[in-house]
Amino acid sequence: MNNIQQIKEKLEVEQKILLEELRGKGTLNTVTNEWEAMPEKMDTEPDANVLADKFEDFDEREAITETLSARLHDIESALKKIQDGTFGNCETCGKSIEEDRLNANPSARTCKEHMNN
């Protein structure tokens, strides 16, 4: 694979963006090393409608945090594979992941044949 440095740079940029987004929605639990949604601060004593809105907002933050955290995990895994020299191999069959697939999704874990498994 000729463009491993470009892929690494692409992954590092996305990693930085994801970390910034996660910091805006949650906090890193240092015990579990997992991101957790953080409720928005309340400035005043809320009424029932405000509380309902805050709970809805928290649910949205939680869903976003889970999605971003999973993506960050995939990116960190790909960066580790680059460091270890195992990047670009399908986790299912061990064959090389197609270059066009890696260009589209640098953190791809499987080849096209196994991408839906």
Summary of the structure (lengths in Angstrom):
residues: 117
radius of gyration: 18.4
end to end distance: 24.2
largest distance: 59.2
contacts: 292
relative contact order: 0.16
helix: 58%
strand: 9%
